[in-house]
Every structure is written in structure tokens, then in C-alpha cells.
Amino acid sequence: MHTGEVWLGRTGTPYAGVSATIDDVTTRNVVLSYDRVVDAHGVQTIGEVMTQKKFERMFEQIVYEQGELF
């Protein structure tokens, strides 16, 4: 995980369908901003700091497939 990457909330989590942009990564935590207001456990937020382990449980990396033009 790297600063600037966009990850998608996993199905079955409070973050399902939410796009999260990584603003910063430390040795233990990830600083995130969301594409919309998220109601996570009764708190409405547009970003948060969470542990890397929780982040990996709640989000999956968006994988873009590069197609051929011709």
C-alpha cells in the first residue's frame, strides 16, 4: 500500500462500495479519505486513521486491467 492509491471497501463491511484514497502510511497505521460520507459504527466521517491490519480486512485494492487498443 502506498500514498495516493485508491482501494474499495469490501462487501459485508461498513465500508462496502466506498472508495478510499490513502493519504499517508506509517509503520502501523493508514490515513484515509473517502469519496463520500461513511457511517462507520455510528460515526459519520469522510476519512479516518486505522491500523494497517484493519485496513486490509475492510478494503481491497482496485486492480486495473490494461487492455489493448488495437
C-alpha positions as CSV (number, residue, x, y, z in Angstrom):
1,M,0.0,0.0,0.0
2,H,1.2,3.4,-1.0
3,T,0.2,7.0,-0.7
4,G,-2.3,8.0,-3.5
5,E,-3.6,4.5,-4.1
6,V,-7.4,4.0,-4.2
7,W,-8.9,1.0,-2.5
8,L,-12.5,-0.2,-2.5
9,G,-14.5,-1.2,0.6
10,R,-15.1,-4.9,0.9
11,T,-18.6,-6.3,0.7
12,G,-20.1,-7.1,4.1
13,T,-18.2,-4.3,5.9
14,P,-19.4,-0.8,6.9
15,Y,-17.2,0.4,4.0
16,A,-18.8,-1.6,1.2
17,G,-18.7,0.3,-2.1
18,V,-16.7,3.2,-0.6
19,S,-13.6,4.4,-2.4
20,A,-10.7,5.2,0.0
21,T,-7.7,7.1,-1.0
22,I,-4.5,6.5,1.0
23,D,-3.2,9.9,2.3
24,D,-0.4,8.6,4.3
25,V,1.1,5.3,5.6
26,T,3.1,4.8,8.8
27,T,4.6,1.7,10.3
28,R,1.2,0.8,11.9
29,N,-1.5,3.0,10.5
30,V,-3.1,4.2,7.3
31,V,-4.6,7.7,6.9
32,L,-7.6,7.6,4.6
33,S,-10.0,9.9,2.9
34,Y,-13.3,8.6,1.4
35,D,-15.2,9.6,-1.7
36,R,-18.4,10.2,0.4
37,V,-19.6,10.3,4.0
38,V,-19.3,6.9,5.7
39,D,-21.4,5.8,8.6
40,A,-18.8,3.6,10.4
41,H,-20.1,2.2,13.7
42,G,-22.5,5.1,14.2
43,V,-19.9,7.8,13.4
44,Q,-20.2,9.8,10.1
45,T,-16.8,10.6,8.7
46,I,-15.1,11.4,5.4
47,G,-11.8,10.0,6.5
48,E,-10.0,8.2,9.3
49,V,-6.8,6.7,10.6
50,M,-6.9,2.9,11.0
51,T,-4.4,0.2,11.6
52,Q,-2.9,-1.5,8.6
53,K,-4.4,-4.8,9.7
54,K,-8.0,-3.4,9.9
55,F,-7.5,-1.6,6.6
56,E,-6.6,-4.8,4.9
57,R,-9.7,-6.5,6.3
58,M,-12.0,-3.7,5.3
59,F,-10.7,-2.8,1.9
60,E,-9.3,-4.4,-1.3
61,Q,-7.0,-2.9,-3.8
62,I,-8.6,-1.8,-7.1
63,V,-6.8,-3.7,-9.9
64,Y,-7.0,-2.0,-13.3
65,E,-6.5,-4.3,-16.3
66,Q,-4.7,-2.7,-19.2
67,G,-6.4,-3.6,-22.5
68,E,-5.0,-3.5,-26.0
69,L,-6.1,-0.5,-28.2
70,F,-5.8,-2.4,-31.5
